[in-house]
């Protein structure tokens, strides 16, 4: 094709494309509002359940906050060993200090001030026990939600130690390592939290759950990520490191598979958010009739001082 005709063809196609340009307005159908459960139970501790409503993403404004989504006056109960325990709605600030701390850590509240706004459903009569199965039932706004979870027996780590930062210029930073003997039965799942000095326990920032799918019945040694609140803006230079002299506490919890799937998919979805090469992830839930998680934790605790 001669150059002259190439130029004519180029401008002809360009004119056609631009002359056909039209604004297209897409109206997104509003999603169905659903109830979201955030609940857990640990050994020697009462259950805690927070119930909220989902909100369309494009309807959220700066004036919205977490407390405006709370669902009040629901009928919530937990059944174990054939006995039903009603859960009462209370504000977090009315609970003992130790329970307030547990709730802030577990639900990711970074400031005590939110305790005055947020209410939870809990019981003064029920305390968690390992190897028990707990049935949650919620009646709210004409809906019935149910979920079942267990508190597996604990599988503590064998040992903890620190290794220096690979760069000698950062000789004040250390990495926490752990040695763990996985039981000889497949299906042991773990969620971990770390605490530095007097800070609260926080789950791993990128990933807080582990499974034995590839390490069943093996002894493994790996670095353990330092926990951060999810709202934190981490410094990539010091991310996941501890400092020499830190007292580090590890909360190593066993969880059932449905509980593991929830956190694994939620954290995968969070990691891919905004990534053009990421892929959409469906967050798994064990709540029938709603979204979220009702999960039990089998807890073991460890403390080590960096050197």
Phi and psi restraints in degrees (value plus and minus 20) as a CYANA .aco file:
   2 UNK   PHI     -89.9   -49.9
   2 UNK   PSI     131.1   171.1
   3 UNK   PHI     -74.8   -34.8
   3 UNK   PSI     -58.5   -18.5
   4 UNK   PHI     -80.7   -40.7
   4 UNK   PSI     -64.6   -24.6
   5 UNK   PHI     -90.4   -50.4
   5 UNK   PSI     -51.0   -11.0
   6 UNK   PHI     -81.2   -41.2
   6 UNK   PSI     -63.0   -23.0
   7 UNK   PHI     -85.6   -45.6
   7 UNK   PSI     -63.4   -23.4
   8 UNK   PHI     -80.9   -40.9
   8 UNK   PSI     -63.0   -23.0
   9 UNK   PHI     -82.9   -42.9
   9 UNK   PSI     -62.1   -22.1
  10 UNK   PHI     -80.5   -40.5
  10 UNK   PSI     -68.8   -28.8
  11 UNK   PHI     -89.8   -49.8
  11 UNK   PSI     -51.3   -11.3
  12 UNK   PHI     -85.4   -45.4
  12 UNK   PSI     -64.7   -24.7
  13 UNK   PHI     -86.6   -46.6
  13 UNK   PSI     -61.1   -21.1
  14 UNK   PHI     -81.4   -41.4
  14 UNK   PSI     -65.1   -25.1
  15 UNK   PHI     -81.3   -41.3
  15 UNK   PSI     -59.8   -19.8
  16 UNK   PHI     -83.6   -43.6
  16 UNK   PSI     -63.1   -23.1
  17 UNK   PHI     -86.2   -46.2
  17 UNK   PSI     -67.1   -27.1
  18 UNK   PHI     -93.2   -53.2
  18 UNK   PSI     -51.9   -11.9
  19 UNK   PHI     -91.9   -51.9
  19 UNK   PSI     -40.6    -0.6
  20 UNK   PHI    -114.7   -74.7
  20 UNK   PSI     -15.7    24.3
  21 UNK   PHI     -84.5   -44.5
  21 UNK   PSI     113.8   153.8
  22 UNK   PHI    -166.2  -126.2
  22 UNK   PSI     117.3   157.3
  23 UNK   PHI     -92.8   -52.8
  23 UNK   PSI     110.5   150.5
  24 UNK   PHI    -137.7   -97.7
  24 UNK   PSI     100.8   140.8
  25 UNK   PHI    -124.0   -84.0
  25 UNK   PSI     100.0   140.0
  26 UNK   PHI    -121.2   -81.2
  26 UNK   PSI     102.9   142.9
  27 UNK   PHI    -115.7   -75.7
  27 UNK   PSI      96.9   136.9
  28 UNK   PHI    -105.5   -65.5
  28 UNK   PSI     108.9   148.9
  29 UNK   PHI     -87.6   -47.6
  29 UNK   PSI     115.2   155.2
  30 UNK   PHI     -84.6   -44.6
  30 UNK   PSI     115.9   155.9
  31 UNK   PHI     -91.8   -51.8
  31 UNK   PSI     133.7   173.7
  32 UNK   PHI     -89.8   -49.8
  32 UNK   PSI     109.4   149.4
  33 UNK   PHI     -88.0   -48.0
  33 UNK   PSI     111.7   151.7
  34 UNK   PHI    -147.3  -107.3
  34 UNK   PSI     140.2   180.2
  35 UNK   PHI    -110.4   -70.4
  35 UNK   PSI     119.0   159.0
  36 UNK   PHI    -138.1   -98.1
  36 UNK   PSI     108.3   148.3
  37 UNK   PHI    -125.4   -85.4
  37 UNK   PSI     113.0   153.0
  38 UNK   PHI    -146.7  -106.7
  38 UNK   PSI      83.5   123.5
  39 UNK   PHI    -163.7  -123.7
  39 UNK   PSI     128.1   168.1
  40 UNK   PHI    -174.8  -134.8
  40 UNK   PSI     144.4   184.4
  41 UNK   PHI    -166.8  -126.8
  41 UNK   PSI     119.6   159.6
  42 UNK   PHI    -145.9  -105.9
  42 UNK   PSI     142.2   182.2
  43 UNK   PHI     -79.6   -39.6
  43 UNK   PSI     118.3   158.3
  44 UNK   PHI      42.4    82.4
  44 UNK   PSI       2.6    42.6
  45 UNK   PHI    -158.8  -118.8
  45 UNK   PSI     131.1   171.1
  46 UNK   PHI     -94.5   -54.5
  46 UNK   PSI     142.9   182.9
  47 UNK   PHI     -94.0   -54.0
  47 UNK   PSI     130.2   170.2
  48 UNK   PHI    -150.8  -110.8
  48 UNK   PSI     107.7   147.7
  49 UNK   PHI    -152.2  -112.2
  49 UNK   PSI     108.2   148.2
  50 UNK   PHI    -133.1   -93.1
  50 UNK   PSI     110.7   150.7
  51 UNK   PHI    -138.7   -98.7
  51 UNK   PSI     104.8   144.8
  52 UNK   PHI    -153.7  -113.7
  52 UNK   PSI     148.8   188.8
  53 UNK   PHI    -122.1   -82.1
  53 UNK   PSI     127.2   167.2
  54 UNK   PHI     -95.0   -55.0
  54 UNK   PSI     135.4   175.4
  55 UNK   PHI    -150.3  -110.3
  55 UNK   PSI     120.3   160.3
  56 UNK   PHI     -79.0   -39.0
  56 UNK   PSI     115.7   155.7
  57 UNK   PHI     -76.5   -36.5
  57 UNK   PSI     -62.5   -22.5
  58 UNK   PHI    -101.1   -61.1
  58 UNK   PSI     -19.3    20.7
  59 UNK   PHI    -118.2   -78.2
  59 UNK   PSI     -25.3    14.7
  60 UNK   PHI     -98.5   -58.5
  60 UNK   PSI     110.1   150.1
  61 UNK   PHI    -139.8   -99.8
  61 UNK   PSI     155.2   195.2
  62 UNK   PHI     -84.8   -44.8
  62 UNK   PSI     -43.1    -3.1
  63 UNK   PHI     -99.2   -59.2
  63 UNK   PSI     -37.2     2.8
  64 UNK   PHI     -91.4   -51.4
  64 UNK   PSI     125.2   165.2
  65 UNK   PHI    -162.4  -122.4
  65 UNK   PSI     154.7   194.7
  66 UNK   PHI     -80.7   -40.7
  66 UNK   PSI     -59.7   -19.7
  67 UNK   PHI     -84.3   -44.3
  67 UNK   PSI     -45.4    -5.4
  68 UNK   PHI     -92.0   -52.0
  68 UNK   PSI     -35.0     5.0
  69 UNK   PHI    -113.4   -73.4
  69 UNK   PSI     -25.7    14.3
  70 UNK   PHI     -84.5   -44.5
  70 UNK   PSI     122.7   162.7
  71 UNK   PHI    -124.1   -84.1
  71 UNK   PSI     101.6   141.6
  72 UNK   PHI    -124.7   -84.7
  72 UNK   PSI     142.5   182.5
  73 UNK   PHI      39.0    79.0
  73 UNK   PSI      13.8    53.8
  74 UNK   PHI    -103.3   -63.3
  74 UNK   PSI     136.8   176.8
  75 UNK   PHI    -116.0   -76.0
  75 UNK   PSI      90.2   130.2
  76 UNK   PHI    -142.5  -102.5
  76 UNK   PSI     116.0   156.0
  77 UNK   PHI    -167.0  -127.0
  77 UNK   PSI     137.9   177.9
  78 UNK   PHI    -148.5  -108.5
  78 UNK   PSI     111.1   151.1
  79 UNK   PHI    -131.8   -91.8
  79 UNK   PSI     112.9   152.9
  80 UNK   PHI    -168.4  -128.4
  80 UNK   PSI     117.2   157.2
  81 UNK   PHI      33.7    73.7
  81 UNK   PSI      15.6    55.6
  82 UNK   PHI      60.7   100.7
  82 UNK   PSI     -22.1    17.9
  83 UNK   PHI    -126.9   -86.9
  83 UNK   PSI     118.5   158.5
  84 UNK   PHI    -122.6   -82.6
  84 UNK   PSI     107.8   147.8
  85 UNK   PHI    -131.4   -91.4
  85 UNK   PSI      92.1   132.1
  86 UNK   PHI     -88.1   -48.1
  86 UNK   PSI     120.7   160.7
  87 UNK   PHI    -124.1   -84.1
  87 UNK   PSI     114.3   154.3
  88 UNK   PHI    -118.5   -78.5
  88 UNK   PSI     126.7   166.7
  89 UNK   PHI    -106.9   -66.9
  89 UNK   PSI     104.3   144.3
  90 UNK   PHI    -158.8  -118.8
  90 UNK   PSI     136.9   176.9
  91 UNK   PHI     -98.1   -58.1
  91 UNK   PSI     128.5   168.5
  92 UNK   PHI     -80.6   -40.6
  92 UNK   PSI     -56.6   -16.6
  93 UNK   PHI     -85.1   -45.1
  93 UNK   PSI     -36.5     3.5
  94 UNK   PHI    -106.1   -66.1
  94 UNK   PSI     -26.0    14.0
  95 UNK   PHI    -109.0   -69.0
  95 UNK   PSI     141.3   181.3
  96 UNK   PHI     -77.6   -37.6
  96 UNK   PSI     133.5   173.5
  97 UNK   PHI     -77.2   -37.2
  97 UNK   PSI     -60.1   -20.1
  98 UNK   PHI     -83.8   -43.8
  98 UNK   PSI     -59.0   -19.0
  99 UNK   PHI     -91.1   -51.1
  99 UNK   PSI     -57.3   -17.3
 100 UNK   PHI     -79.2   -39.2
 100 UNK   PSI     -62.0   -22.0
 101 UNK   PHI     -83.9   -43.9
 101 UNK   PSI     -62.4   -22.4
 102 UNK   PHI     -80.4   -40.4
 102 UNK   PSI     -64.0   -24.0
 103 UNK   PHI     -85.6   -45.6
 103 UNK   PSI     -64.6   -24.6
 104 UNK   PHI     -80.5   -40.5
 104 UNK   PSI     -60.7   -20.7
 105 UNK   PHI     -87.4   -47.4
 105 UNK   PSI     -67.0   -27.0
 106 UNK   PHI     -89.7   -49.7
 106 UNK   PSI     -58.6   -18.6
 107 UNK   PHI    -117.6   -77.6
 107 UNK   PSI     -19.5    20.5
 108 UNK   PHI      61.3   101.3
 108 UNK   PSI      -0.7    39.3
 109 UNK   PHI     -96.7   -56.7
 109 UNK   PSI     101.0   141.0
 110 UNK   PHI    -110.5   -70.5
 110 UNK   PSI     -34.2     5.8
 111 UNK   PHI    -149.0  -109.0
 111 UNK   PSI     123.5   163.5
 112 UNK   PHI     -84.2   -44.2
 112 UNK   PSI     -43.2    -3.2
 113 UNK   PHI     -79.3   -39.3
 113 UNK   PSI     -50.1   -10.1
 114 UNK   PHI     -88.0   -48.0
 114 UNK   PSI     -37.4     2.6
 115 UNK   PHI     -80.9   -40.9
 115 UNK   PSI     -46.0    -6.0
 116 UNK   PHI     -99.0   -59.0
 116 UNK   PSI     -35.4     4.6
 117 UNK   PHI    -124.6   -84.6
 117 UNK   PSI     -47.7    -7.7
 118 UNK   PHI    -120.0   -80.0
 118 UNK   PSI     117.0   157.0
 119 UNK   PHI    -132.0   -92.0
 119 UNK   PSI     130.8   170.8
 120 UNK   PHI    -148.8  -108.8
 120 UNK   PSI     139.9   179.9
 121 UNK   PHI    -122.8   -82.8
 121 UNK   PSI     107.5   147.5
 122 UNK   PHI    -171.2  -131.2
 122 UNK   PSI     156.5   196.5
 123 UNK   PHI    -157.6  -117.6
 123 UNK   PSI     120.1   160.1
 124 UNK   PHI    -108.2   -68.2
 124 UNK   PSI     -28.8    11.2
 125 UNK   PHI    -118.9   -78.9
 125 UNK   PSI     -46.8    -6.8
 126 UNK   PHI    -118.9   -78.9
 126 UNK   PSI     109.1   149.1
 127 UNK   PHI    -145.7  -105.7
 127 UNK   PSI     119.7   159.7
 128 UNK   PHI     -88.0   -48.0
 128 UNK   PSI     129.8   169.8
 129 UNK   PHI    -155.0  -115.0
 129 UNK   PSI     123.5   163.5
 130 UNK   PHI     -86.8   -46.8
 130 UNK   PSI     131.3   171.3
 131 UNK   PHI      42.6    82.6
 131 UNK   PSI       7.5    47.5
 132 UNK   PHI    -132.6   -92.6
 132 UNK   PSI     133.2   173.2
 133 UNK   PHI    -128.1   -88.1
 133 UNK   PSI     113.7   153.7
 134 UNK   PHI    -141.7  -101.7
 134 UNK   PSI     104.1   144.1
 135 UNK   PHI    -122.2   -82.2
 135 UNK   PSI     100.7   140.7
 136 UNK   PHI    -119.0   -79.0
 136 UNK   PSI     114.9   154.9
 137 UNK   PHI    -153.0  -113.0
 137 UNK   PSI     115.0   155.0
 138 UNK   PHI    -151.1  -111.1
 138 UNK   PSI     109.6   149.6
 139 UNK   PHI    -136.4   -96.4
 139 UNK   PSI      95.8   135.8
 140 UNK   PHI    -174.8  -134.8
 140 UNK   PSI     111.8   151.8
 141 UNK   PHI      32.5    72.5
 141 UNK   PSI      21.8    61.8
 142 UNK   PHI      56.7    96.7
 142 UNK   PSI     -12.2    27.8
 143 UNK   PHI    -135.4   -95.4
 143 UNK   PSI     131.3   171.3
 144 UNK   PHI    -138.1   -98.1
 144 UNK   PSI     105.2   145.2
 145 UNK   PHI    -139.6   -99.6
 145 UNK   PSI     118.8   158.8
 146 UNK   PHI    -157.8  -117.8
 146 UNK   PSI     135.1   175.1
 147 UNK   PHI    -182.1  -142.1
 147 UNK   PSI     132.2   172.2
 148 UNK   PHI    -147.6  -107.6
 148 UNK   PSI     116.4   156.4
 149 UNK   PHI    -167.6  -127.6
 149 UNK   PSI     146.3   186.3
 150 UNK   PHI    -148.2  -108.2
 150 UNK   PSI     144.0   184.0
 151 UNK   PHI    -128.3   -88.3
 151 UNK   PSI      80.1   120.1
 152 UNK   PHI     -87.2   -47.2
 152 UNK   PSI     139.0   179.0
 153 UNK   PHI     -85.5   -45.5
 153 UNK   PSI     126.4   166.4
 154 UNK   PHI     -88.9   -48.9
 154 UNK   PSI     129.3   169.3
 155 UNK   PHI    -150.4  -110.4
 155 UNK   PSI      61.2   101.2
 156 UNK   PHI     -86.4   -46.4
 156 UNK   PSI     139.6   179.6
 157 UNK   PHI     -92.5   -52.5
 157 UNK   PSI     136.3   176.3
 158 UNK   PHI     -97.9   -57.9
 158 UNK   PSI     -61.9   -21.9
 159 UNK   PHI    -181.7  -141.7
 159 UNK   PSI     140.5   180.5
 160 UNK   PHI    -150.6  -110.6
 160 UNK   PSI     124.4   164.4
 161 UNK   PHI    -178.1  -138.1
 161 UNK   PSI     152.6   192.6
 162 UNK   PHI    -138.5   -98.5
 162 UNK   PSI     128.9   168.9
 163 UNK   PHI    -144.8  -104.8
 163 UNK   PSI     124.9   164.9
 164 UNK   PHI     -89.4   -49.4
 164 UNK   PSI     139.3   179.3
 165 UNK   PHI     -81.0   -41.0
 165 UNK   PSI     119.0   159.0
 166 UNK   PHI     -84.6   -44.6
 166 UNK   PSI     -40.9    -0.9
 167 UNK   PHI    -116.1   -76.1
 167 UNK   PSI      97.1   137.1
 168 UNK   PHI     -77.4   -37.4
 168 UNK   PSI     -43.3    -3.3
 169 UNK   PHI     -88.5   -48.5
 169 UNK   PSI     -40.2    -0.2
 170 UNK   PHI    -128.9   -88.9
 170 UNK   PSI      27.4    67.4
 171 UNK   PHI     -91.4   -51.4
 171 UNK   PSI     -24.6    15.4
 172 UNK   PHI    -108.1   -68.1
 172 UNK   PSI     -26.6    13.4
 173 UNK   PHI    -125.7   -85.7
 173 UNK   PSI     126.0   166.0
 174 UNK   PHI    -156.9  -116.9
 174 UNK   PSI     137.3   177.3
 175 UNK   PHI    -128.3   -88.3
 175 UNK   PSI     116.5   156.5
 176 UNK   PHI    -105.5   -65.5
 176 UNK   PSI     108.2   148.2
 177 UNK   PHI    -136.3   -96.3
 177 UNK   PSI     134.5   174.5
 178 UNK   PHI    -156.4  -116.4
 178 UNK   PSI     131.2   171.2
 179 UNK   PHI    -136.8   -96.8
 179 UNK   PSI     111.1   151.1
 180 UNK   PHI    -158.5  -118.5
 180 UNK   PSI     108.4   148.4
 181 UNK   PHI    -117.4   -77.4
 181 UNK   PSI      89.0   129.0
 182 UNK   PHI     -94.5   -54.5
 182 UNK   PSI     116.6   156.6
 183 UNK   PHI     -80.5   -40.5
 183 UNK   PSI     142.7   182.7
 184 UNK   PHI    -101.6   -61.6
 184 UNK   PSI     -14.1    25.9
 185 UNK   PHI    -127.0   -87.0
 185 UNK   PSI     115.8   155.8
 186 UNK   PHI     -94.3   -54.3
 186 UNK   PSI     125.2   165.2
 187 UNK   PHI      89.2   129.2
 187 UNK   PSI       1.8    41.8
 188 UNK   PHI    -112.1   -72.1
 188 UNK   PSI      98.5   138.5
 189 UNK   PHI    -139.6   -99.6
 189 UNK   PSI     125.6   165.6
 190 UNK   PHI    -152.7  -112.7
 190 UNK   PSI     122.6   162.6
 191 UNK   PHI    -145.5  -105.5
 191 UNK   PSI     114.1   154.1
 192 UNK   PHI    -141.3  -101.3
 192 UNK   PSI     133.2   173.2
 193 UNK   PHI    -155.2  -115.2
 193 UNK   PSI     124.5   164.5
 194 UNK   PHI    -144.1  -104.1
 194 UNK   PSI     133.7   173.7
 195 UNK   PHI    -152.4  -112.4
 195 UNK   PSI     114.4   154.4
 196 UNK   PHI    -130.5   -90.5
 196 UNK   PSI      98.3   138.3
 197 UNK   PHI      34.8    74.8
 197 UNK   PSI    -139.2   -99.2
 198 UNK   PHI    -115.6   -75.6
 198 UNK   PSI     -12.6    27.4
 199 UNK   PHI     -91.9   -51.9
 199 UNK   PSI     138.0   178.0
 200 UNK   PHI     -87.8   -47.8
 200 UNK   PSI     148.7   188.7
 201 UNK   PHI     -96.1   -56.1
 201 UNK   PSI     114.0   154.0
 202 UNK   PHI    -149.1  -109.1
 202 UNK   PSI     124.3   164.3
 203 UNK   PHI     -93.3   -53.3
 203 UNK   PSI     143.4   183.4
 204 UNK   PHI     -73.0   -33.0
 204 UNK   PSI     119.1   159.1
 205 UNK   PHI     -91.6   -51.6
 205 UNK   PSI     -67.3   -27.3
 206 UNK   PHI    -104.8   -64.8
 206 UNK   PSI     -64.2   -24.2
 207 UNK   PHI    -171.0  -131.0
 207 UNK   PSI     108.5   148.5
 208 UNK   PHI    -134.6   -94.6
 208 UNK   PSI     -17.1    22.9
 209 UNK   PHI    -142.5  -102.5
 209 UNK   PSI     128.9   168.9
 210 UNK   PHI    -154.0  -114.0
 210 UNK   PSI     132.0   172.0
 211 UNK   PHI    -155.6  -115.6
 211 UNK   PSI     138.0   178.0
 212 UNK   PHI    -118.6   -78.6
 212 UNK   PSI       2.7    42.7
 213 UNK   PHI     -76.1   -36.1
 213 UNK   PSI     -55.3   -15.3
 214 UNK   PHI    -130.5   -90.5
 214 UNK   PSI     -21.6    18.4
 215 UNK   PHI    -148.6  -108.6
 215 UNK   PSI       1.8    41.8
 216 UNK   PHI     -75.8   -35.8
 216 UNK   PSI     111.5   151.5
 217 UNK   PHI      42.0    82.0
 217 UNK   PSI       8.3    48.3
 218 UNK   PHI    -140.4  -100.4
 218 UNK   PSI     135.3   175.3
 219 UNK   PHI    -113.9   -73.9
 219 UNK   PSI     104.6   144.6
 220 UNK   PHI    -141.9  -101.9
 220 UNK   PSI     132.3   172.3
 221 UNK   PHI    -150.0  -110.0
 221 UNK   PSI     104.1   144.1
 222 UNK   PHI    -167.4  -127.4
 222 UNK   PSI     135.7   175.7
 223 UNK   PHI     -90.8   -50.8
 223 UNK   PSI     128.4   168.4
 224 UNK   PHI    -135.0   -95.0
 224 UNK   PSI     107.0   147.0
 225 UNK   PHI     -86.4   -46.4
 225 UNK   PSI     118.8   158.8
 226 UNK   PHI     -92.0   -52.0
 226 UNK   PSI     118.5   158.5
 227 UNK   PHI    -100.1   -60.1
 227 UNK   PSI     127.0   167.0
 228 UNK   PHI    -159.3  -119.3
 228 UNK   PSI     134.5   174.5
 229 UNK   PHI     -85.5   -45.5
 229 UNK   PSI     125.3   165.3
 230 UNK   PHI     -83.3   -43.3
 230 UNK   PSI     -42.3    -2.3
 231 UNK   PHI    -104.6   -64.6
 231 UNK   PSI     -23.1    16.9
 232 UNK   PHI     -91.5   -51.5
 232 UNK   PSI     126.9   166.9
 233 UNK   PHI    -122.3   -82.3
 233 UNK   PSI      83.0   123.0
 234 UNK   PHI     -99.4   -59.4
 234 UNK   PSI     128.8   168.8
 235 UNK   PHI    -109.2   -69.2
 235 UNK   PSI      96.7   136.7
 236 UNK   PHI     -84.4   -44.4
 236 UNK   PSI     -41.3    -1.3
 237 UNK   PHI     -92.6   -52.6
 237 UNK   PSI     -52.8   -12.8
 238 UNK   PHI    -136.0   -96.0
 238 UNK   PSI     -16.7    23.3
 239 UNK   PHI     -74.7   -34.7
 239 UNK   PSI     110.6   150.6
 240 UNK   PHI      55.0    95.0
 240 UNK   PSI     -21.4    18.6
 241 UNK   PHI    -114.0   -74.0
 241 UNK   PSI     134.8   174.8
 242 UNK   PHI    -127.2   -87.2
 242 UNK   PSI     150.2   190.2
 243 UNK   PHI    -125.9   -85.9
 243 UNK   PSI     130.0   170.0
 244 UNK   PHI     -78.7   -38.7
 244 UNK   PSI     114.6   154.6
 245 UNK   PHI      75.8   115.8
 245 UNK   PSI     -30.8     9.2
 246 UNK   PHI     -88.1   -48.1
 246 UNK   PSI     122.0   162.0
 247 UNK   PHI    -116.2   -76.2
 247 UNK   PSI      99.0   139.0
 248 UNK   PHI    -133.1   -93.1
 248 UNK   PSI     108.3   148.3
 249 UNK   PHI    -130.4   -90.4
 249 UNK   PSI     118.9   158.9
 250 UNK   PHI    -137.0   -97.0
 250 UNK   PSI     106.7   146.7
 251 UNK   PHI    -126.6   -86.6
 251 UNK   PSI      86.3   126.3
 252 UNK   PHI    -128.2   -88.2
 252 UNK   PSI      92.3   132.3
 253 UNK   PHI    -139.1   -99.1
 253 UNK   PSI     118.6   158.6
 254 UNK   PHI    -112.0   -72.0
 254 UNK   PSI     121.5   161.5
 255 UNK   PHI    -158.4  -118.4
 255 UNK   PSI     134.7   174.7
 256 UNK   PHI     -97.0   -57.0
 256 UNK   PSI     153.5   193.5
 257 UNK   PHI     -86.7   -46.7
 257 UNK   PSI     -60.9   -20.9
 258 UNK   PHI     -82.0   -42.0
 258 UNK   PSI     -57.9   -17.9
 259 UNK   PHI     -85.7   -45.7
 259 UNK   PSI     -63.7   -23.7
 260 UNK   PHI     -79.7   -39.7
 260 UNK   PSI     -65.6   -25.6
 261 UNK   PHI     -80.1   -40.1
 261 UNK   PSI     -57.9   -17.9
 262 UNK   PHI     -79.9   -39.9
 262 UNK   PSI     -74.1   -34.1
 263 UNK   PHI     -88.5   -48.5
 263 UNK   PSI     -57.3   -17.3
 264 UNK   PHI     -81.8   -41.8
 264 UNK   PSI     -67.2   -27.2
 265 UNK   PHI     -92.9   -52.9
 265 UNK   PSI     -55.3   -15.3
 266 UNK   PHI     -84.1   -44.1
 266 UNK   PSI     -64.1   -24.1
 267 UNK   PHI     -91.6   -51.6
 267 UNK   PSI     -52.6   -12.6
 268 UNK   PHI     -85.7   -45.7
 268 UNK   PSI     -60.4   -20.4
 269 UNK   PHI     -85.0   -45.0
 269 UNK   PSI     -61.4   -21.4
 270 UNK   PHI     -84.5   -44.5
 270 UNK   PSI     -59.9   -19.9
 271 UNK   PHI     -87.7   -47.7
 271 UNK   PSI     -51.9   -11.9
 272 UNK   PHI    -109.6   -69.6
 272 UNK   PSI     -25.1    14.9
 273 UNK   PHI     -84.1   -44.1
 273 UNK   PSI     102.0   142.0
 274 UNK   PHI      65.2   105.2
 274 UNK   PSI     -23.4    16.6
 275 UNK   PHI    -108.8   -68.8
 275 UNK   PSI      95.8   135.8
 276 UNK   PHI     -85.0   -45.0
 276 UNK   PSI     -39.6     0.4
 277 UNK   PHI    -117.9   -77.9
 277 UNK   PSI     -19.7    20.3
 278 UNK   PHI     -95.8   -55.8
 278 UNK   PSI     154.2   194.2
 279 UNK   PHI    -149.4  -109.4
 279 UNK   PSI     128.6   168.6
 280 UNK   PHI     -85.9   -45.9
 280 UNK   PSI     121.4   161.4
 281 UNK   PHI    -142.1  -102.1
 281 UNK   PSI     112.1   152.1
 282 UNK   PHI    -108.0   -68.0
 282 UNK   PSI      97.9   137.9
 283 UNK   PHI     -94.2   -54.2
 283 UNK   PSI     102.2   142.2
 284 UNK   PHI     -94.5   -54.5
 284 UNK   PSI     128.9   168.9
 285 UNK   PHI    -161.3  -121.3
 285 UNK   PSI     126.5   166.5
 286 UNK   PHI    -124.2   -84.2
 286 UNK   PSI      -6.4    33.6
 287 UNK   PHI    -110.9   -70.9
 287 UNK   PSI      98.1   138.1
 288 UNK   PHI    -106.7   -66.7
 288 UNK   PSI     103.1   143.1
 289 UNK   PHI      75.2   115.2
 289 UNK   PSI     -20.0    20.0
 290 UNK   PHI    -184.6  -144.6
 290 UNK   PSI    -178.2  -138.2
 291 UNK   PHI    -144.2  -104.2
 291 UNK   PSI     148.2   188.2
 292 UNK   PHI      88.7   128.7
 292 UNK   PSI    -172.7  -132.7
 293 UNK   PHI    -167.6  -127.6
 293 UNK   PSI     121.1   161.1
 294 UNK   PHI    -144.4  -104.4
 294 UNK   PSI      92.4   132.4
 295 UNK   PHI    -157.9  -117.9
 295 UNK   PSI     128.1   168.1
 296 UNK   PHI    -124.3   -84.3
 296 UNK   PSI     129.0   169.0
 297 UNK   PHI    -143.6  -103.6
 297 UNK   PSI     105.1   145.1
 298 UNK   PHI    -112.9   -72.9
 298 UNK   PSI      97.7   137.7
 299 UNK   PHI    -127.7   -87.7
 299 UNK   PSI     114.5   154.5
 300 UNK   PHI    -149.0  -109.0
 300 UNK   PSI     125.7   165.7
 301 UNK   PHI    -143.8  -103.8
 301 UNK   PSI     124.7   164.7
 302 UNK   PHI    -161.3  -121.3
 302 UNK   PSI     127.9   167.9
 303 UNK   PHI    -153.6  -113.6
 303 UNK   PSI     117.7   157.7
 304 UNK   PHI    -167.2  -127.2
 304 UNK   PSI     125.8   165.8
 305 UNK   PHI    -129.5   -89.5
 305 UNK   PSI     108.5   148.5
 306 UNK   PHI     -91.6   -51.6
 306 UNK   PSI     135.3   175.3
